Amino acid sequence: MPVHKSKIKNYIACAFILIFSGLAFYYLALRFISEIHCRQGEIYYNKKEYKQAVEHFEKAVKFQPGNALIYKNMGDAFYELAQKGSDIYLNLKNSREAYLVSVEKNPLDARVFYGLAVVEYRLERIYARQFPGVGYSPYNALPYFQEAVRLRPESISYNFGLLRYYAKNGHDDKILPIVKNLGVNYPQIYGYLKKETFWSLDLRSAYIQGLEQSIAKDINPRDAHTRISALMAEDENWEKAIEHYKKALLYKDFQNNYYNYIHLTSLYLKAGRFKKAEQNAVYALDMSPFKEKSLEQLYSIYKQQGFSEEFSSIVQQVREKFPFSSRFEILTARLLFDLKQYEEAKRICENLNKKKPGGPAYYWLYLIAQAQKDKDAMELAIQKATVFDSKNSHYHYLFSNLLKQLKKYESAENAADMAVKTQAKPSPHLFNHRAWIRWARHNYYGAIEDWSQAVRLSPNQAVYHAYIAQAYKKLDNKQLAELYYKKALKLDPDNAGYKKALQENKS
């Protein structure tokens, strides 16, 4: 009898194990099926096939009704369907319902609250359009924007979403503290803030207060000083701009690099403090691993601000201090050229070509000859530039253009062919250039071919259609001439010249 009872207990234990195993297997099977549909939905979503994505998410949620993430994905897919213009109101409502279930199951997911806020806001606007003047709406996006920001206060996107909502609903008093807070924690976002339609001088002041607070509390002092410097530069308060930029460089000084001192050079130049600018320029070059490139950047800054002459003393210093290649000599020639010291610039380029002939040196000899109005020297220099840098389309174009001016049309066309062949990206300008050379050679079909290429690259330029019309008129093909004059007029209907040419073509 005791043995019999033992067997019964074993049977019962086995039964329980089988039942629990079956239940576990059933649960895992449901979850596995759900995951398959969820994965398929994600694939369709990434392919922008949102209708199929929704279908799979709906199937997935049947097997895992408690999974908040699936409802979130479903809400995303319904929203994208609405964005595509498909049953906008219905899909927005479906998106809202899916998001609401998701936040009910997981009230800590900021992404879902933000998605819900965006959908709710769109429904608000639709309702307001359908029922103007009602004064009541069943939709209210504000608490969802606020909750998204509360859950993830560091999110710039969520803060911007809340800011835009306040701005569009006239809650200006709510905007100031958010902007100030952004200044405290995210000094670098000023560029985005000032593009917003709600941006104002009051908000700018609040943002500066935030930056000052960031410095005082040692939250992000380097970025805050950098941003205040930029704001002072906007106001052309160069001394304050310099002061704050120098303070910025005191924090995390391991991050300082040559570019920081190039920028400081620019600020000193704008303040008219040339000695300080020079010192920082030389220091920047000392730090830079790309000395020639940095020297060119500095020269561009000096030249842009109208201080090319002041740059010459930097050139003299660095010539003695750093080893440079021919690129430095070319930059020196550029400086002398800008200072109209043509003979000295010419001497440097000629010396470079004696050591090792190159396209850039001959190009600058061409520009010097152009400034001195010496066309023979221009022709020789630019021709040699094309020989030593045969893949430079611009050199071939300059050579072609000069030959065209000299009425050496056959050679000009050959050079234009090389310019077209070596161009990195097809240019309507180059095809137009060659077309006029072919026109000068009475090759009107060739000119039409080039202008047709120009039309292909720039179809909205009426002038290329007009040029084709002129070429067909030369070929006594009035029908095609009329067709292209009409195309030109369609793009430029007020052009009196095209109208007159069309009338003359008909007579």
C-alpha positions in Angstrom: 0.0 0.0 0.0 2.8 2.6 0.9 4.4 1.8 -2.5 1.1 2.5 -4.3 0.9 5.9 -2.6 4.5 6.7 -3.6 3.6 6.0 -7.2 0.6 8.2 -7.1 2.7 11.1 -5.7 5.2 10.5 -8.5 2.5 10.6 -11.1 1.1 13.8 -9.7 4.6 15.4 -9.7 5.1 14.4 -13.3 1.7 15.7 -14.2 2.5 19.1 -12.6 5.9 19.2 -14.4 4.2 18.4 -17.7 1.5 21.0 -17.2 4.1 23.7 -16.2 6.4 22.7 -19.1 3.5 22.9 -21.5 2.5 26.3 -20.2 6.1 27.5 -20.4 6.4 26.1 -23.9 3.1 27.7 -24.9 4.2 31.1 -23.5 7.6 30.8 -25.2 5.9 29.8 -28.5 3.6 32.8 -28.3 6.5 35.1 -27.6 8.6 33.5 -30.4 5.7 34.1 -32.9 5.3 37.6 -31.6 9.0 38.3 -32.1 8.9 37.0 -35.6 6.1 39.4 -36.5 7.7 42.2 -34.6 11.0 41.8 -36.5 9.1 41.6 -39.9 7.3 44.8 -38.9 10.7 46.6 -38.2 12.0 45.4 -41.6 9.0 46.9 -43.4 9.2 50.1 -41.3 12.9 50.6 -42.2 11.9 50.0 -45.9 9.2 52.7 -45.4 6.5 50.2 -46.2 4.4 51.3 -43.2 1.1 49.6 -44.1 2.8 46.2 -44.0 4.7 47.2 -40.9 1.4 47.9 -39.1 -0.1 44.6 -40.1 2.9 42.7 -38.6 2.9 44.8 -35.4 -0.9 44.1 -35.0 -0.2 40.4 -35.3 2.7 40.6 -32.9 0.7 42.4 -30.2 -2.0 39.6 -30.3 0.7 37.2 -29.0 2.2 39.7 -26.5 -0.5 42.1 -25.5 1.5 43.4 -22.6 4.5 44.4 -24.6 4.8 48.3 -24.6 7.5 48.4 -27.2 5.3 46.7 -29.9 2.6 49.3 -29.2 5.2 52.1 -29.6 6.3 50.6 -32.9 2.8 50.4 -34.0 2.2 54.1 -33.1 5.3 55.1 -35.1 4.1 53.2 -38.1 0.6 54.7 -38.0 2.1 58.1 -37.7 4.3 57.6 -40.7 1.3 56.5 -42.7 -0.4 59.8 -41.8 2.7 61.6 -42.8 2.5 60.0 -46.3 -1.0 61.5 -46.6 -2.9 58.2 -46.2 -6.2 58.6 -44.2 -4.5 61.2 -42.1 -7.1 61.6 -39.4 -7.7 57.9 -39.0 -4.0 57.0 -38.9 -3.3 59.8 -36.4 -6.0 58.5 -34.1 -4.7 54.9 -34.5 -1.2 56.2 -33.7 -2.6 58.0 -30.6 -4.4 54.9 -29.3 -1.3 52.7 -29.8 0.9 55.3 -27.9 -1.6 55.6 -25.1 -1.5 51.8 -24.5 2.3 51.9 -24.7 2.6 54.6 -22.0 0.0 52.7 -19.8 2.2 49.6 -19.9 5.5 51.5 -19.6 5.1 55.1 -18.2 8.8 55.7 -18.2 9.5 55.7 -21.9 10.1 59.4 -22.9 10.2 58.5 -26.6 6.6 57.3 -26.5 5.4 60.5 -24.6 7.1 62.6 -27.2 5.6 60.7 -30.1 2.2 61.0 -28.4 2.7 64.7 -28.0 3.5 65.2 -31.7 0.4 63.1 -32.8 -1.8 64.9 -30.2 -0.6 68.3 -31.5 -1.5 67.4 -35.1 -4.9 66.2 -33.9 -5.3 69.5 -32.1 -4.8 71.4 -35.3 -7.1 69.3 -37.3 -9.8 69.7 -34.7 -9.3 73.4 -34.6 -9.7 73.7 -38.4 -12.8 71.5 -38.4 -14.5 73.3 -35.5 -13.2 76.9 -35.5 -14.3 79.0 -32.6 -15.4 76.2 -30.4 -12.9 77.0 -27.7 -12.7 73.4 -26.5 -10.7 70.5 -27.9 -10.6 66.9 -26.8 -6.9 66.9 -27.6 -4.1 68.5 -25.6 -0.5 67.8 -26.4 1.0 69.9 -23.6 1.1 67.4 -20.8 2.7 64.8 -23.1 5.5 67.3 -24.2 6.0 68.2 -20.5 6.2 64.5 -19.5 8.7 63.7 -22.3 10.9 66.6 -21.0 10.5 65.5 -17.4 11.6 62.0 -18.2 14.5 63.1 -20.3 15.4 66.7 -19.4 18.7 66.5 -21.3 17.0 65.9 -24.6 17.4 68.9 -26.9 14.8 67.6 -29.3 12.2 67.3 -26.6 12.9 70.7 -25.2 12.7 72.2 -28.6 9.3 70.4 -29.2 8.0 71.9 -25.9 9.4 75.4 -26.9 7.7 75.3 -30.3 4.4 74.2 -28.7 4.5 77.1 -26.2 5.4 79.5 -29.0 2.6 78.4 -31.3 0.1 78.6 -28.5 1.2 82.0 -27.2 2.7 80.9 -23.9 5.7 83.3 -24.2 6.1 83.4 -20.4 6.9 79.7 -20.4 9.6 80.0 -23.1 12.1 82.2 -21.2 12.9 79.8 -18.4 13.4 76.9 -20.8 15.8 79.0 -23.0 17.7 80.0 -20.0 18.0 76.4 -18.8 19.2 75.4 -22.3 21.9 78.1 -22.0 23.0 76.6 -18.6 23.2 73.1 -19.8 23.7 73.2 -23.6 25.6 76.3 -24.6 26.4 74.9 -28.0 22.8 74.9 -29.3 22.6 78.6 -29.9 22.9 78.1 -33.7 19.7 76.1 -33.7 17.8 78.3 -31.3 18.3 81.5 -33.3 16.8 79.9 -36.4 13.5 79.4 -34.6 10.6 81.7 -35.6 10.0 82.5 -32.0 13.5 83.8 -31.4 13.8 87.3 -30.0 16.2 89.7 -28.3 14.5 88.9 -24.9 15.2 85.2 -25.5 18.8 86.0 -26.5 19.2 87.9 -23.1 17.7 84.9 -21.3 20.1 82.6 -23.1 23.1 84.8 -22.1 21.9 84.7 -18.5 21.9 80.9 -18.7 25.4 80.9 -20.1 26.6 83.1 -17.3 24.9 80.8 -14.8 26.7 77.8 -16.5 30.0 79.6 -15.9 29.2 80.6 -12.3 28.1 77.0 -11.4 31.0 75.5 -13.3 28.6 73.3 -15.3 30.0 73.9 -18.8 32.3 76.9 -18.6 34.4 76.3 -21.7 31.5 76.1 -24.0 29.6 78.9 -22.3 32.6 81.3 -22.6 33.0 80.3 -26.2 29.4 81.0 -26.9 29.4 84.4 -25.1 32.5 85.2 -27.2 30.5 84.5 -30.4 27.6 86.5 -29.2 29.9 89.5 -28.4 31.4 89.1 -31.9 27.8 89.3 -33.3 27.6 92.6 -31.5 31.0 93.6 -32.8 32.2 93.9 -29.2 35.6 92.6 -30.1 37.3 93.2 -26.8 34.6 91.2 -24.9 34.7 88.5 -27.6 38.5 88.2 -27.1 38.2 88.2 -23.3 35.6 85.4 -23.2 37.4 83.3 -25.8 40.7 83.5 -23.9 38.8 82.4 -20.7 37.3 79.5 -22.6 40.8 78.2 -23.5 41.7 78.1 -19.7 39.2 75.2 -19.2 40.1 71.7 -20.5 43.2 73.2 -22.0 44.2 69.8 -23.3 41.5 70.3 -25.9 43.2 73.5 -27.3 44.5 73.1 -30.8 45.9 75.3 -33.6 42.4 76.2 -34.8 41.6 77.9 -31.5 44.5 80.3 -32.0 43.6 80.9 -35.7 40.2 82.0 -34.4 41.8 84.2 -31.7 44.0 85.7 -34.5 40.8 86.6 -36.4 39.3 88.3 -33.3 42.5 90.3 -32.6 42.5 91.5 -36.3 38.9 92.7 -36.0 39.9 94.5 -32.8 42.8 96.2 -34.7 45.4 94.6 -32.4 47.8 93.5 -35.1 50.7 92.6 -32.9 48.6 90.2 -30.8 47.1 88.8 -34.0 50.6 88.1 -35.3 51.7 86.4 -32.1 48.7 84.1 -32.1 49.1 83.4 -35.8 52.7 82.2 -35.3 51.6 80.2 -32.2 48.9 78.5 -34.2 51.4 77.6 -36.9 53.8 76.3 -34.2 51.0 74.0 -33.0 49.6 73.0 -36.4 50.6 69.6 -37.9 49.5 71.0 -41.3 51.6 74.2 -41.4 51.0 75.1 -45.1 47.3 74.5 -44.9 47.1 76.6 -41.7 49.2 79.3 -43.2 46.7 79.5 -46.1 43.8 79.7 -43.7 45.5 82.5 -41.9 46.2 84.3 -45.1 42.5 84.0 -46.2 41.5 85.6 -42.9 44.0 88.5 -43.3 43.0 89.0 -46.9 39.3 88.9 -46.2 39.6 91.5 -43.5 41.8 93.7 -45.8 45.1 93.2 -44.0 47.2 91.4 -46.7 50.1 93.8 -46.1 50.2 93.0 -42.4 50.4 89.3 -43.2 53.8 89.9 -44.9 55.6 90.1 -41.6 54.2 86.7 -40.6 55.5 85.3 -43.8 59.0 86.6 -43.0 58.9 85.1 -39.5 57.7 81.7 -40.5 60.1 81.5 -43.5 63.0 81.4 -41.0 61.2 79.3 -38.3 59.6 76.4 -40.3 60.6 74.2 -43.2 58.1 74.7 -46.1 57.7 73.2 -49.5 56.8 74.9 -52.8 53.2 75.4 -51.5 54.6 78.1 -49.1 56.4 79.8 -52.0 53.2 79.9 -54.0 51.4 81.4 -51.0 54.1 84.0 -50.8 53.6 84.8 -54.5 49.9 85.1 -53.9 50.5 87.6 -51.1 52.9 89.7 -53.3 50.4 89.5 -56.2 47.6 90.9 -53.9 50.0 93.6 -52.8 50.6 94.4 -56.6 54.3 93.5 -56.2 54.1 91.6 -59.5 57.8 91.4 -60.4 58.7 89.9 -57.0 55.8 87.4 -57.3 57.0 86.6 -60.8 60.6 86.0 -59.5 59.3 83.5 -56.9 57.3 81.5 -59.5 60.1 81.5 -62.0 62.5 80.2 -59.4 60.1 77.5 -58.4 59.8 76.4 -62.1 63.6 76.3 -62.4 63.7 73.8 -59.5 60.7 71.8 -60.4 58.1 73.1 -63.0 54.5 72.8 -61.9 51.0 73.8 -62.8 50.4 76.2 -59.8 53.5 78.3 -60.4 52.7 78.7 -64.1 49.1 79.5 -63.2 50.3 82.4 -61.1 52.6 83.5 -63.8 49.5 83.6 -66.1 47.7 85.8 -63.5 50.7 88.1 -63.2 50.9 88.5 -66.9 47.1 89.1 -67.0 47.6 91.9 -64.5 50.4 93.3 -66.6 48.3 93.0 -69.8 50.9 90.8 -71.5 48.9 88.4 -73.6 51.9 86.6 -75.1 53.2 85.8 -71.6 49.7 84.8 -70.5 49.4 82.3 -73.4 52.8 80.7 -72.7 52.2 80.5 -69.0 48.7 79.0 -69.0 49.7 76.5 -71.8 52.6 75.3 -69.6 50.2 75.0 -66.7 48.0 72.6 -68.7 51.1 70.6 -69.6 52.3 70.2 -66.1 48.8 69.7 -64.6 47.0 68.1 -67.5 44.0 67.0 -65.3 43.2 70.5 -64.2 40.0 71.4 -66.0 40.2 75.1 -64.9 43.6 75.5 -66.5 42.4 74.1 -69.8 39.4 76.4 -69.7 41.5 79.5 -69.1 43.8 78.5 -71.9 40.8 77.9 -74.2 39.2 81.2 -73.2 42.4 83.1 -73.9 42.8 81.5 -77.3 39.2 82.3 -78.1 39.9 86.0 -77.3 42.9 85.8 -79.6 40.6 84.3 -82.3 42.7 81.1 -82.5 39.5 79.1 -82.6 40.7 75.7 -83.6 43.2 75.6 -80.8 40.6 77.1 -78.5 38.2 74.3 -79.3 40.9 71.7 -78.6 41.6 73.2 -75.2 37.9 73.4 -74.5 37.6 69.6 -75.4 40.3 69.0 -72.7 38.4 71.2 -70.2 35.2 69.2 -70.8 37.1 65.9 -70.6 38.8 66.6 -67.3 36.0 68.4 -65.5 35.2 66.6 -62.2 31.5 67.3 -62.6 29.7 68.2 -65.9 29.2 72.0 -66.1 26.7 73.8 -68.3 29.1 76.7 -68.3 31.9 74.7 -70.0 29.5 73.4 -72.7 28.2 76.9 -73.3 31.9 78.1 -73.6 32.7 75.4 -76.2 29.4 76.1 -78.1 30.4 79.7 -78.7 33.8 78.6 -80.1 32.0 76.2 -82.4 29.6 79.0 -83.4 32.6 81.1 -84.3 33.9 78.3 -86.5 30.4 78.1 -88.1 29.9 74.6 -86.7 26.3 75.2 -85.7 25.4 71.5 -85.3 28.3 71.2 -82.8 27.1 74.3 -81.0 23.6 72.9 -80.8 25.0 69.7 -79.4 26.8 71.6 -76.6 23.9 73.8 -75.8 21.7 70.7 -75.6 24.1 69.3 -73.0 23.8 72.6 -71.1 20.0 72.3 -71.2 20.2 68.7 -69.9 22.4 69.9 -66.9 20.4 73.2 -66.3 16.9 72.7 -67.8 15.4 75.9 -66.3 17.9 78.2 -68.0 16.0 79.9 -70.8 19.1 81.3 -72.4 20.4 77.9 -73.5 17.1 77.2 -75.4 17.4 80.6 -77.0 20.9 79.9 -78.1 19.8 76.6 -79.7 17.0 78.6 -81.5 19.6 81.0 -82.9 21.7 78.1 -84.2 18.7 76.5 -85.9 17.9 79.9 -87.4 21.4 80.1 -88.8 20.8 76.6 -90.3 17.6 78.0 -91.9 15.5 75.6 -89.9 12.7 78.0 -88.9 10.5 75.2 -87.4 13.0 74.1 -84.8 14.1 77.7 -84.2 10.4 78.6 -83.4 10.2 75.5 -81.1 13.2 76.5 -79.0 12.3 80.2 -78.9 8.9 79.1 -77.4 10.7 76.9 -74.9 12.9 79.9 -73.9 9.7 82.1 -73.5 8.0 79.5 -71.4 10.9 79.7 -68.9 11.2 83.5 -69.3 7.9 84.9 -70.5 8.7 88.6 -70.1 11.9 88.5 -72.1 11.4 91.1 -74.9 14.4 89.8 -76.9 13.0 86.3 -77.2 9.6 87.7 -78.2 11.2 89.9 -80.9 13.4 87.0 -82.2 10.3 84.7 -82.4 8.4 87.3 -84.4 11.4 87.8 -86.7 11.7 84.1 -87.2 8.1 83.9 -88.4 8.4 86.6 -90.9 
